[in-house]
Amino acid sequence: DHVRNPVARVVLHVEHPRGEVLEGVNHLLGHGTHQDAEVGMKWFLKAAEYDNTTAMVNIGVCYVQGQGVEANPGEAVKWFQKAAARGNVQSMQKLAMIYELGSGVARDMEQAARWYRRAAEAGDALSMAGLGACYVGGNGVERDPEEGVRWYRQAVERGNPQAMTNLAGCYNSGVGVAQDLH
């Protein structure tokens, strides 16, 4: 494949997976080259051969959205699981959402809560908010509003707007905390 982006061309000269991911993104979005999702997907697959988890996440997203490949949520889950097994937090968060929504897989709130927990414990604020919601609602875990509030607070400390809204709702209704309408 011809590489038009001069930065990527230099990086790819030594077959560096991050350069391959960059080139994949460039083709996917049409930055510095013609937009071609199929070519972008090829670059992601090449980088994934080197265990690049960013490439694995991008492949999963392409399968979810049908970019450069036919949409296949089951295949997306496989790629997200590969990246998660290598510690990629973004893929853990995506798996949690897929299982929560039942997107291409059977809805499974226990799996969703498990993936939210893994990503939350690794510092992902969106997953902290998701895990908090699981505890407040008793979805996939035993209902424990105080634990949910604890996760919401951690997400709020990291600036997550959904957690801010959810925590305010807890104070407003007295769920997991003493009611405070002020």
Sequence and secondary structure as in RCSB ss.txt:
>XXXX:A:sequence
DHVRNPVARVVLHVEHPRGEVLEGVNHLLGHGTHQDAEVGMKWFLKAAEYDNTTAMVNIGVCYVQGQGVEANPGE
AVKWFQKAAARGNVQSMQKLAMIYELGSGVARDMEQAARWYRRAAEAGDALSMAGLGACYVGGNGVERDPEEGVR
WYRQAVERGNPQAMTNLAGCYNSGVGVAQDLH
>XXXX:A:secstr
     HHHHHHHTTT HHHHHHHHHHHHHTSSS   HHHHHHHHHHHHTTT HHHHHHHHHHHHHTSSS   HHH
HHHHHHHHHHTT HHHHHHHHHHHHHTSSS   HHHHHHHHHHHHHTT HHHHHHHHHHHHHTSSS   HHHHHH
HHHHHHHTT HHHHHHHHHHHHHTSSS     
